[in-house]
Amino acid sequence: MPSLSPESLDAVLAKGLAPLYLIHGEETLLALEAADKLRKLSSSQGYQEREVLTVEAGFDWSQLRESMSSVSLFASLKLLEIRIPGGKPGTEGAEALQQLAAAPPQDTITLITLPRLEKAQLQSKWFAALEKAAVVVEAKPVGRHELAGWIARRMKLQQQQLSPEALSFFADRVEGNLLAARQEVDKLALLYPAGELSLEQLREAVANVARFDVFHLSESWLSGDSARVQRMLEGLLAEGESPVLVLWSFTEDVRMLLRLRQGLKDGRQLRDLARELRLWGDKQRLAEPALRRIGPRKLMTALSECARIDQQIKGVAVGDPWHSLRGLALLLAA
């Protein structure tokens, strides 16, 4: 069955409990919240006993078989949690999970939790078997363009609202740090009554807890968001990120746009080029409009600037590489 988002899990749980659940994904907060919802509901419906198996190095998979076949001494209903933090069950574990998917234990709700999975794991036989048998929840990261909506929905649950300007300010303060975003939303419920909060109230209450990932840097300048790319660079500098990795991100994506331009000029289809250049998600959506906006001359200038910044990092050329990276970002985002 198709994966659910954590926010849609409530509606599914309202229809009744299933014997098997699988929660996986990169956003830890959303995965934890989904698991907590399942624990709370199962407990309220009589699944009082809880057993947790954590799959680490040397884990004995016979423990799972014993748990599946054992009869509870304390309660007739049980919640069995199987945590696989590494995401790789191994050969024996893969067989055990396929057996579990084929025949979940009676009087038991089984919850399997996994981290973000790679393509090979998502295409494995054990995952396919679980995906077919279980209610699957995927905790995907909440991107910047989704963050304001996520905050607004959380605020609505506590009868509070924000103007579009205030929402944008809030999102800027917590981008890349969803756990802190939830904490800031919870704090607003304690500080202020129900109703619409002003931008001034947010300025006083919401801490600047944004965390930035260099691998999302390109989304900001590809979309032409000069303010965001500068904010991200300041955040990366403050967090001690290496300018080498930041420069690599710029260089790779400038070269990607030049290769995309040449491919389109040769009459090739965007779909084929996207697959060849490994353009997925937001980057695939933003690449062609960015190419039209920036143009080949500016891209070649940017590539030359990347080479100069590389020399600055190595100490061969004079200048502050972070200052030059800011200039490069503005050149590409303008």
C-alpha positions in Angstrom: 0.0 0.0 0.0 1.2 3.6 -0.6 3.1 5.4 2.1 1.2 7.8 4.4 2.4 11.1 5.6 2.6 11.4 9.4 -0.2 14.0 9.4 -2.5 11.6 7.6 -2.0 8.8 10.1 -4.7 10.1 12.5 -7.4 9.5 9.9 -6.2 6.0 9.3 -6.0 5.2 13.0 -9.5 6.4 13.5 -10.7 3.6 11.3 -9.2 1.0 13.6 -5.9 -0.6 14.4 -4.0 -2.8 12.0 -1.7 -5.7 13.0 1.5 -4.2 11.4 2.9 -0.7 11.1 6.2 0.5 9.5 7.5 4.0 10.1 10.6 5.2 8.3 12.2 8.4 7.1 14.6 11.2 7.6 12.6 13.5 9.8 13.1 12.1 13.3 10.5 14.3 15.0 7.7 13.3 12.7 8.6 9.6 13.0 8.6 9.8 16.8 5.3 11.6 16.9 3.7 9.0 14.6 5.0 6.2 16.8 3.7 8.0 19.9 0.2 8.3 18.4 0.2 4.5 17.7 1.4 3.7 21.2 -1.2 5.9 22.8 -4.1 4.5 20.8 -3.0 0.9 21.2 -2.7 1.3 25.0 -6.2 2.9 25.2 -7.5 -0.2 23.4 -6.1 -2.7 25.7 -2.6 -3.4 24.3 -1.1 -2.9 27.7 2.0 -5.0 27.4 4.9 -3.5 25.4 8.0 -5.3 24.2 10.9 -3.5 22.4 13.6 -5.2 20.3 16.5 -3.0 19.2 18.4 -4.5 16.3 22.1 -3.7 16.8 25.4 -5.5 16.0 25.1 -9.1 17.0 21.3 -9.1 17.4 19.8 -12.6 17.7 16.8 -12.7 15.4 15.5 -15.7 17.3 14.3 -13.2 19.8 11.8 -12.0 17.3 10.5 -15.5 16.5 10.1 -16.1 20.2 8.3 -12.8 20.7 5.9 -13.7 17.8 5.1 -17.1 19.2 5.0 -16.3 23.0 1.8 -16.0 24.9 1.7 -13.1 27.3 1.6 -13.8 31.0 0.4 -10.3 31.9 -2.1 -9.3 29.2 -3.9 -10.8 26.3 -2.8 -7.9 23.9 0.7 -6.7 23.2 2.5 -4.0 21.3 5.8 -5.3 19.8 8.3 -2.7 18.7 11.2 -3.6 16.4 13.7 -0.8 16.1 16.3 -1.0 13.3 18.3 2.2 13.7 20.9 1.2 11.1 18.3 0.4 8.5 20.0 -2.9 7.5 18.6 -6.1 9.0 21.1 -8.4 7.4 20.4 -11.7 5.7 18.8 -13.4 8.7 16.9 -10.3 9.6 15.6 -9.9 6.1 14.2 -13.5 6.2 12.6 -12.9 9.6 11.0 -9.7 8.5 9.5 -11.4 5.4 8.1 -14.1 7.7 6.6 -11.5 10.0 5.0 -9.7 7.0 3.5 -13.0 5.8 2.1 -13.9 9.2 1.9 -11.1 11.8 1.5 -12.5 15.4 -2.1 -12.7 16.8 -3.2 -10.4 19.6 -0.2 -8.2 18.8 0.3 -4.9 17.1 3.8 -4.8 15.6 5.6 -1.5 15.0 8.8 -1.5 12.9 10.8 1.8 12.9 13.6 2.5 10.5 15.7 5.6 9.6 15.9 7.1 6.1 16.5 4.3 3.7 18.7 4.2 0.6 17.4 3.1 -2.8 18.8 -0.5 -2.4 16.9 -0.9 0.9 13.7 0.5 -0.6 13.9 -2.1 -3.4 14.8 -5.0 -1.2 12.6 -8.1 -0.8 12.1 -7.6 2.9 11.0 -4.0 2.5 8.6 -4.9 -0.4 7.1 -7.6 1.8 6.6 -5.2 4.7 5.3 -2.4 2.4 2.6 -4.8 1.1 1.5 -6.0 4.5 1.9 -3.0 6.7 0.5 0.5 7.2 3.6 2.5 6.1 4.3 6.0 7.3 7.2 7.9 5.7 8.6 10.9 7.7 9.9 13.1 4.9 11.8 16.3 5.7 9.7 19.4 5.8 11.2 21.7 3.1 11.3 25.5 3.3 8.4 25.9 1.0 6.3 23.6 3.2 7.4 24.9 6.5 5.1 27.9 6.8 2.1 25.6 6.2 3.4 23.1 8.8 3.7 25.8 11.4 0.2 27.2 10.6 -1.4 23.8 11.1 0.4 23.4 14.4 -0.7 26.8 15.5 -4.3 26.1 14.5 -4.3 23.1 16.9 -3.8 25.5 19.7 -6.3 28.0 18.4 -3.6 30.5 17.3 -3.0 32.1 13.9 -0.3 34.1 12.2 -0.4 36.5 9.3 1.5 35.5 6.1 4.3 38.0 7.1 4.6 36.5 10.6 4.6 33.0 9.2 7.4 33.8 6.9 9.4 35.3 9.8 8.7 32.3 11.9 9.9 29.9 9.2 13.1 31.8 8.6 13.9 31.5 12.4 13.4 27.7 12.5 14.3 26.4 9.1 16.1 23.1 9.1 15.4 22.4 12.8 11.9 20.9 13.0 12.2 19.9 16.7 13.0 23.4 17.7 10.1 24.6 15.5 7.7 22.5 17.5 9.2 23.7 20.7 8.7 27.3 19.6 5.1 26.6 18.6 4.5 25.0 22.0 6.1 28.0 23.7 3.7 30.4 22.0 0.7 28.5 23.4 2.1 29.1 26.9 2.9 32.8 26.3 -0.1 34.0 24.5 -3.9 33.4 24.4 -5.8 32.0 21.5 -6.2 34.3 18.5 -3.9 36.0 15.9 -0.4 36.8 17.1 1.4 39.9 15.9 4.8 40.0 14.2 6.0 41.9 17.2 5.0 39.2 19.6 6.8 36.7 17.4 10.0 38.8 17.4 10.0 38.8 21.2 9.2 35.1 21.6 10.7 33.0 18.8 14.4 32.2 19.1 16.6 32.0 16.0 17.2 28.3 15.9 17.6 27.8 12.2 20.0 25.0 11.1 21.2 24.8 7.5 22.4 22.0 5.3 24.9 22.7 2.6 23.1 20.2 0.4 20.0 22.4 0.3 22.0 25.6 -0.5 21.4 25.3 -4.2 17.6 25.4 -3.8 17.9 29.0 -2.5 20.0 30.5 -5.3 18.3 28.4 -8.0 15.0 29.9 -7.0 16.5 33.4 -7.0 16.0 33.9 -3.2 19.0 36.2 -2.4 18.0 36.8 1.2 17.7 33.1 2.0 21.0 32.1 0.4 22.8 34.9 2.3 21.1 33.7 5.5 22.1 30.1 4.8 25.7 31.1 4.2 25.8 33.1 7.5 24.3 30.1 9.3 26.8 27.6 7.8 29.7 29.9 8.7 28.4 30.2 12.3 28.1 26.4 12.6 31.7 25.9 11.5 31.0 24.4 8.1 34.0 24.0 5.8 34.1 26.5 2.9 35.4 23.6 0.8 32.1 21.8 1.0 30.1 25.0 0.3 32.3 25.8 -2.7 31.8 22.2 -4.0 28.0 22.6 -3.8 28.2 25.8 -5.9 30.7 24.4 -8.4 28.7 21.2 -9.0 25.5 23.0 -9.6 27.0 25.6 -11.9 28.5 22.8 -14.0 25.1 21.0 -13.9 23.4 24.1 -15.4 26.0 24.4 -18.1 25.6 20.7 -19.0 21.8 21.1 -18.9 22.1 24.1 -21.3 24.3 22.2 -23.7 21.9 19.2 -23.7 18.8 21.4 -24.3 20.8 23.2 -27.1 21.5 19.8 -28.7 17.7 19.1 -28.7 17.6 16.6 -25.9 14.5 16.1 -23.7 14.5 17.7 -20.3 13.3 14.4 -18.7 16.2 12.5 -20.1 18.7 15.2 -19.0 17.2 15.3 -15.5 17.8 11.5 -15.1 21.3 11.8 -16.5 22.3 14.8 -14.3 20.5 13.3 -11.3 18.1 16.1 -10.9 15.4 15.1 -8.4 12.7 16.9 -6.4 13.1 20.7 -6.0 16.3 20.8 -8.0 14.6 19.3 -11.0 11.8 21.8 -10.8 14.1 24.8 -10.4 17.0 24.0 -12.8 15.5 25.0 -16.1 13.9 28.3 -14.9 17.2 29.1 -13.2 19.1 28.5 -16.4 16.9 30.9 -18.3 17.3 33.5 -15.5 21.0 33.3 -15.1 22.2 32.8 -18.6 25.4 31.2 -20.0 27.7 34.3 -19.7 26.9 34.6 -15.9 27.4 30.9 -15.4 30.9 31.0 -17.0 31.7 34.0 -14.8 30.5 32.0 -11.8 32.6 29.1 -12.7 35.7 31.3 -12.9 34.8 32.7 -9.6 34.6 29.2 -8.1 38.2 28.6 -9.3 39.3 31.9 -7.6 37.6 31.0 -4.4 39.3 27.6 -4.5 42.7 29.3 -4.6 41.6 31.5 -1.7 40.8 28.5 0.4 44.1 26.9 -0.4 45.9 30.2 0.5 47.2 30.7 -3.1 45.0 33.8 -3.7 44.4 36.8 -1.4 41.0 37.3 0.1 38.3 35.8 2.5 36.6 32.8 0.8 33.4 33.3 2.8 33.2 36.9 1.6 33.7 35.7 -2.0 31.1 32.9 -1.5 28.6 35.6 -0.5 29.4 37.5 -3.7 29.1 34.3 -5.7 25.7 33.6 -4.2 24.4 37.1 -5.0 25.6 36.8 -8.6 23.7 33.5 -9.1 20.6 34.5 -7.1 20.1 38.0 -8.7 
